[in-house]
Structure formats: C-alpha cells, structure tokens
Amino acid sequence: MQAINARETRSVLRIHPATFLFAARALRDIGDGFVAVLLPIYLLALGFTALEVGVIATASLLGSALLTICVGFLGARYDHRQLLLAGASLMIATGVAFAVVHDYALLLVIAFTGTINPSAGSVSVFVPLEHAVLTREVTQRERTRMFARYSLVGAFAGAIGGLASAVPDLLGPIGLDRIDGIRAMFVLYALLGLLGGLLYARIPRSPAPDAGTTAALGPSRHIVFKLAALFSLDAFAGGFVVQSLLALWLFERFGLSLSEAAVFFFWSGMLSALSFPVAAWLSQRVGLINTMVFTHIPSSIALMLAALAPTLSLALFFLLVRAALSQMDVPTRSSYVMAVVTEAERAAAASFTSVPRSLAASASPVLAGALFAASFRAWPLIICGALKIVYDLLLLMQFRRLKPPEEG
C-alpha cells in the first residue's frame, strides 16, 4: 500500500510542473498575441514611420536573442525556476514601461531589454527554459505528444490574445480613446506577467547539476550547431513576416480595420493550434523530419500566393492556409532536438538552437520595414516564403538519415 501511495505521489509531482508550465505559457501567449497586433498601431499612432516600427521589432528580437544566450549559459548551472521567475519580473516591467513611455529612443531601449515579442510565437527567453523543464518531466515516448500539447496551449492562447487586440476599439463608447486603450492593454500585459510568475513559483527546483555536466554541450555539439545554423535560416526568413509586420501589411495593403485584424489573427491562431496534435499524429507515421519539411513547403507557397493576391479575401484565404500548416514543425522540431542529443545536453541544446534563431530573426524585421517604407509591400512575404523553402530542402538533405530512437 505504501508503494502504491508513493507511486501516486510521484505521478502528481510529474503532472503538476507541466500543468503550471502550460498555464504560465497560456498567460504569456495571450499577452504576446495582442501586443503583436497592437504594437505597430500604437507606434504609428505616436507618429513613428513604418521603418521605425521595423527597427523596434528588430531591437526586440535582438534583445531576446541576447537574453537567451545568457539563459544558455546559466541554465546548466542555476535553477530553472529562478530564471523563469526573473523572466516574469522582466515581463511586468516591460508592460508598465510601454504603457508610460512615449519617447522613441526610450521605447527602443525598452524593446531591446524587455520581453515584448512582435512575432507572437516561440521567439522568447522563456522557451528554452520551459523546454528543459518539460523534457525532464516526460518519458521518451511521450515527448512529441507533450510538446504538441505545449504548442497547442500556446497557440490557443495566442489566438485569444489576437482577438483581444480589438479591445481598445471597444473601449471607445466609455470615453477611452484608442491610444489610451492600447496603453491599458500594456498594463494588462504586465498583470499577465505577474500571474505567470506566481505559476512558475509552483514548479519544483531543478536538480543540482553534477560537477561534470555543467558544460554547455558535449558529444552532440556538431549536431546542435548544424541544426542551429538551419534554424537560423528559417528564423531569418520568418522575421520578414513577424505578426506585427504582417498586421502592418494588411493595414496598409488592404486598409484592414483593427477589429477585422483581431478576428483574422484569432482564426489564424486557432488553425495553428489545431495543427499541433495533427503534427504529433503525423510524425508517428512519417517521422519528425518528414513532418517538418512536407508541411512547411506548402505553407511557404501559400504565403507567396498571399503576397500576390489581388483582393483581401483571397489574401486572407492563403494566409489561413499558411496558418494551418506553417506551425506543424514547431512541436516536431522541439522534439527532434531533444531526441538527437544526450540527456545531459538537453537544456543547453534547447538554448543554443534558440539563440541563433532569435539573432537571425532580429535582423530581418528592419529590412522588411525598409521595404514597406519603399512601397515594396509584397516583397517581405515573397522573400520569407522563398527562404523557408530553401531551409526545408537543406534540412531534408542534411538530417533525413539521423532519426530519433523511437523511429529506429
């Protein structure tokens, strides 16, 4: 009887960290969802140009990359829970600062040092730490399904956040203008960071590292570096169409209203969310790499067709097709990285494959902003799609023979 009770206790301890982690990610992604849509509108309303909006997005992504570098070195030596709590504190400070600061130079500094995420996706200092905690809590067989659930929660939350970006327009009848409404949403972003911190505080501490396991990477170094280089190409391509810039393209190309954009990004997020369990199911039948590549290429083609679409309805159709396919590589990519490195290297691998992604993603929004400013509005979408197809083909050629243990 005591043995049964002990097993039940261990089961509860296994479940609880994932539950708290999922809830914290949901809150964070709700905030990222509405901030990604509201950020360009807010900056344009303050009188800044499309190029300056792109520079803010680049500064935000570059700052996230540098923070993730720090996490990569600290994560092998310090408690993951403490680092997550520090990230939540930074999220609180970022929301408050964006609500009260109007000077462009200061906003640029806050974007660089804070947690504002213009991509409304997985480019975040929190992600490598959460990956490490999740991998610690599940078995090898459950790994891909757990990452699919993790991504599913984030996508549903991001969709709700995208829909919530319509709130500033709904506050008009009570006498709050759009700018003040957006500032209120930044305060809400800070409150979500506070709630997320309370949830992170419930995660058990990381086991103390052994003296020989504090090095960042060991025998899998070559694999991680090759994957990081390819993921960087993918992220650089994606930076041309981060959600803030995609919203800007829809506003300027078709005159989409804020409420219409909120509804579109909600359904876009919902389609992405529904694709995650499909990705987990598909990967069990065709493999992780094939799932990543052969869902990604059609999504890139759809993006390029959206750039050339003559009407709003046709552009939105292609963008929704893209949303249903483009994120299926997210849980499979995370699961693959965790599978092809040793257990001792997993936390470091999660960080070191995220860092180059963040750095690469930080370079392209300013280029996209310059193209927008020069009235070449379709080019960022076309460049993004073409580069992503190149990435997919290179990934297939380089890693189709390196299979995770469960694929034999």
N, C-alpha and C positions, 0 to 999 in steps of 0.2 A: 504493500500500500504506500509506504514511504517513497519507494522508487517511482511509482506512478505519479504521486504528487510532485516529486522532483522534476519528472519529465514535463508535467503540465506547467510548472513554474518556468522551466526553460522555454517552453513554447510561447508563453505570454511574453517573456523577455525578448524572444525573437520577433514577435509580431509588433510589439509596441514601438520600437525605434522606426520601423518602416511607416507605421501609421502617423507618427508625429512628423516624420520627414515629408510624407505625402501632403499632409495638411499645411505644413510650412511652405512647401513649394506652391501649393494652390494659392495661398495668400499672396506670395511674391509674384506669381504669374498674373494674377488679377491686376496687380499694380502695374506690372510691365505692359500688360495688354492695353490699358487705357492711356498710359504715358506715351507709348509708341505712336499712338494716333494723335494725341493732344499736343505732343512736343512741337511738331512743325507748325501747327496752327498758332500755338502760343508765341513762338518765336517770330512768326510772320506778323502777328498782331502787335508785337512790340516794335515792329519796324525793321526787322532784320531781313536780309536777302536770302534767296534760295541757296546761294553759295555759303553764306554764313550758317545756315541750317545744316548743310553738309559738313562744315567744319566742326560744329558742335557734336554731330553724330560720330565723326571720326575721333574727336577727343574722348568721347565717352567710351568707345570701343577700345581705344589705345590704353586708357586708364584701366579698364577691366583686364586687359592683357597683362599689364604690369602687376596688378594685384594678384592675378592668377599665378604669375611667376613666383611671387612671394609665397603663395599657398603651396606651390610645388615643392619648395624647399622646406617650408615649415611643417607641412602635413605629415612628413615622415618622422618628425621629431616631437610634435606637440599634439595635444588633444584636439580631435576634430570638432568636438562640441564647442570648445572655447573659440576656435576660429570661426565657426558658424555664428556664434553669438556676436563676435566682433563685426562680422558682415552685416548682421541685422542692425546693429547700432549705427553702422555707416549708412544703411538704407534710411533709417529715421532721420539722420542729419541731412541727407541729400534731399528728401522730400520737403523738409522745413526750409532749407536754403533756397530751393527753386521757387517756393511759394512767396518768399520775401525779397529776393534779389532780382533786379531788373537790368543791371549793367551787363553788357555783353562780355566784357573781359572777365568779370567775376563768374558769370554763368559758364564760361569756357573752363575756368578753373574747377568749378563745382562738378561739371560734367566729367572732367578728367579724373578727379579724385573720388567721385561718388559712385553710386550704383545705378544711375539712370541707364536704361537699356533700350536703345532705339530699335533693336531688332525684334523685341518681344519673343525671344527664343532662348536657346541654350547658351548664348554667349554671356556668361555670368561667373563671377568669382565663387558663387555658391556651388556650382555644378560639380566640379571635381571632388569637393569635399563630400557632397551628397552621394556621388558615385562610389566613393571609397566606403562610406558607411553602409550603403545598400549591399555592395558586394560582400562585405563582412557578414551580413545578416542572412544570406540565402545560399542554397546549395548550387552546384554547377548546373544541374538540370533545371532549376527554377530561374536561373539568371536572366535569360532573354525575356521570359514572361514578366519578371519583376521590373525590368527596365521598360517593357511595354506599358505596364501599369503606371509606372513613374511618369513616362511621357504622356500617357493618356490623361492623367490628373492635371499635368501642366497645360496640355492643350485645351482641355475643357475650361480650366481656369482662365487661360489667355483669351478664349472666346468670350467668356463672360466679361472680362476686362475690356475687350474691344467694344462690346455692346455698351458698357458703362461709359465709354467716351462720349456718348450722346448726352450725358447728364448736364454738362454746362448749358446746353441749349434748352433743356427742360427747366432750368432754374430761372429763366427769363421772366416768367409770369410772377415770380415772387420778388422781383426787383433786383436780381443779381445779374450783372452783365456777363458776357462770355469770358472776358479775361479774369474777372473775379471768380467765376465758376471754375475755370481751369486751375486757378491758384488753390481753390478749395480741394480740388482733386489731388493736387500735390500734397496737401496736408493729409488727405486720406491715404496716400501712398506711404507717408511716414507712419501712420497708425497701423497699416498692414505690416510694416517692418517690425513694429513693437510686438504685435501679436505673433509674428513669425519667430521672434526672439524667445517668447515665452514657450513656444513649442520646441524650439531647438534645445532649450534648457532641460527638457524631459528626456533627451537622448542620452544613453549611457556613455560614460567616458570611454575613449579609445584605450585598448590595452597598451601598457608601456612597451615601447619598441625595444627589441633586443639590440645588444651592442653592435651586432654585425648587420643589422637590417636598416640602418639609418641612411645608407647611401641611396641616392635618388633612383638609379637604375643599375641593373647588373647584366645578366646574360641576355636579356631581351632588348638591350639598348638599340641594336641595329634595326630591329622590327619597329620599335616605337618611333625612331627617327624617320624611317621611311613612311610610316603611317602619318606622322605629324606633317611631313612635307606635302603629302597628298591632301590631307585635311585642310592644310593652309590654302591650297589652290581652290578648294571648294568654298572655304570661308571668304577668300578674297572675292570670288565670283558673287557669293551671296551678299557681300557688303554693298554691291551696286543696287540691290533691291531690298534693303532692310525695311521693315514695316513702315517706319516713319517716312522714308523716301517713296515707298510705293503709295502711301497715302497722299504725299505731295504730288506725285504723278497723276493720280486720279483727280485731285482737286484742280490742278492746272490744265490737264488734258481734256477733261470732260465736265469740269465745273461741279463735281460731286459735292453734295452738302455734307456737313458733319454727321447728321443723323443717318443719312444714307451710307456713309462710310462706316459708321458704327455697326449697322446691320450687316453690311458686307463682311467686315472683319469678324463678326460673330460667326456667321455661317462658314467662313473660311477656316476659322479655328475649330469649329465643330467637325468639319470634314477631316482636318488634320488629326483631330483626336480619335475619330473612328478608324483612321488608318493604322493606328498603332497595334491594336490586337490583331488586325489582319496581317501586319508585318510579322508579328510573332508566329502566327499560324503558318504563314508562307515560308518563313525561314526554316521551319522544321521539315519542309518538303523539298525546297530547292537550295537551302543553305543560306548563310548570312550574307556572303559576298554577292551572290546572285540576286538576293532580295534587294540589297542596297543599289546595285547597278541598274537592274532592269525595271525598277520602279522610278528611279531618278531620271533616266534619259527621257522618257515620255513627259515628265513634269517640266523639264527644261524646254522641250519643244513647245509645250503649251504656253510657257512664259513668253517665248519669242513670238508666237502667234498673237498673244495678247498685245504685245508692243505694236503689231502691225494692224490690229483690228480697227476698222473704220467707225464703229459705233460703241457706245458704252456697254450695251447689253452683250455684245459679242466679246468685248474685252473682259467683262466680269465672268462670262462663261468660261473662257480659257483660264482665267486666274483661279476659278473654283476647281477646275480640273487639276491645275497645278497643286492646289492646296490638298486635294485628295491623295496625291502621290508623292509630293516632294519631301514629306517628313517621315516616310516609312523607313528611311535609312537611319533615323535618329536612335531608336532603341537597339536596332541591329548593329549599328556602328559601336555604340557603347558596350554592348555585349561582346562583340568581336574583340575589342581592345582588351577587355578583362579576361577573355579566354586564351589569348595567344601570348600572354606574359605570365611570369611566375606569380604565385600568391603574394610573396613579399614585395613585388614591384607594382602591385595594382594601384595603390594610392598615387604613387609617383607617375605611373603611366597615364592615369586619368588627368592629372595636372599637365603633364608635358605634351599630351596631344591636344589639350585645350588652349595652352598658351600660344602656340603658333597660329591656331585658328583665330584667336582674338586679335593677335597682332596683324594678321593678314586682313581680317575683316575691318580693322580700323583704317586701313589705307584707302579703301575704295569709296566710302560714302562721300568724301570730299571731291573725288573725281566725278562721281555721279552728280553732286551738287553743281559742279562746274559745267557739266553737260546740260543740266536743266537750265542754268543761267544763260547758256549759249543757245537755248531753244532746241537742242538736240534731245528732246524728251524721250524718244523711243530707244535711244542707244544704250542707256544703262540696262534695260531689260534684255536687249539682244546680246550685249556683252556678257551679262550674267548667264544666260542660257547656254551660249557657246562655250564658255569656260567650264561650266559644270559638266557638259558632255565630254570635254577633254579629260576632266578629272575622273569621270566614271570609267572611261576606256582604260586609262592608266591604272586605276585601282584593280580592274578586272585582270589586266595583264600581269600585274605585279603580285597579286595575292590570291588568285583563284586556286592555287595549289596548297596554300597554307590554310589548313582547315582547323577549326577548334576541335577539342577532344570529342565532343558529343556527335560530331559529323563523321568521325572515323578518319 
